[in-house]
Amino acid sequence: MSFFGNQSNWQLRSLKEIATLKRGYDLPTKLRTAGKVPIYAANGQNGSHNEAKIKGPGVITGRSGTIGKVHYTSTDYWPLNTSLYVTNFHGNDPKWVFYMLKAFQLERFVEGAGVPTLNRNLVHDELIPLPPLDEQKRIAAILDKADTIRRKRQQAIQLADDFLRSVFLDMFGDPVTWNKNDIAKGWTVKPIEEISLLKRGYDLPKQSRLEGNIPIYAANGITGTHNEFKVKGPGVITGRSGTIGKVIYSENDFWPLNTALYVTNFYGNNPKYIEWYLRFLNLERYVQGAGVPTLNRNLFLKEVSAVPPKAEQDRFEVICKLVSQLIFKNLDFNKKELFNSLSQKAFAGEL
């Protein structure tokens, strides 16, 4: 049985018969000479050298440390010994192999309690539906286009983020520097817990989740969907344990997990403004715990902060919406065919 479905009834082959993985080669920093040959470690390009070890095109992934990332290079390269590289494509299309390994979720095969390590012997015996070469090239071309859209969207999101950050500073200043003495704008001064009250999310085991379109939020963002919401949108979510400092805005109803905190009371403030207000507070400053980082909300909820007039908050939200419409007008990617979903369909023979 394969991790991928096999709707087209392609022949099943073991991974080692499709793309044989081999450990990379040591190259200490002191032995590297300036050049144009990219050096690949487990997490991607890690410098350059004047000598290639492997001819391109190449596909590289992590062997130890960072597991699950897959990298493609069209040029000759040097794979380090923290990586695995495809030493034999067995006549298959390298770009198809690259996308296949990305969709295959290699992090499922991690071993080791200390430094995560990918056991290639486990991976090599996994069965993969193998389409004909022409079909491989067609799939790779489709995913190339989809990936281009995805990267453009990421760039657009970053562009919008940078712009709105500067707008917020121009309109309100930096919340970290606000205090009773330096605000001469007539703004209200309150404890943070009376501006945006944060509450711990709710448990929802994976086995209890039912198919639906309600986003589930963990500390680092969406981690699945459910058929029932716990909190009505719009809402603001941030990390309680694990990932700290990321602040997320949800326009729609959602379910916040217990690794997250969500704003349970906006006290009449604009939720979009509160999202950016919390982002500027640098919540990672309030982390406690030597093991799993944990946000101690009691440390900052009692702090005093200023509240700009609601009309100004609403004006900021209008700017946010206009920027979003302007930037994403030509970059809207069908949510039902997000890149990861599209990849799964491709390698199951459903495209």
ABEGO torsion letter per residue (X at the ends): XBABBBAAGBBBBBAAAABBBBBBBBBBAAABBBBABBBBBAAEBBEBBABBABBOBBBBBBABGBBGBBBBBABBBBBBAABBBBABAGGBBAAAAAAAAAAAGAAAABBEABBBBBBAAAAAABBBBBBBAAAAAAAAAAAAAAAAAAAAAAAAAAAAAAAAAAAAAAAAEBAAABBAAABAAGBBBBBAAAABBBBBBBBBBAAABBBBABBBBBAAEBAEBBABBABBOBBBBBBABGBBGBBBBBABBBBBBAABBBBABAGGBBAAAAAAAAAAAGAAAABBEABBBBBBAAAAAABBBBBBBAAAAAAAAAAAAAAAAAAAAAABBBAAABAAAAAAAAAAGAX
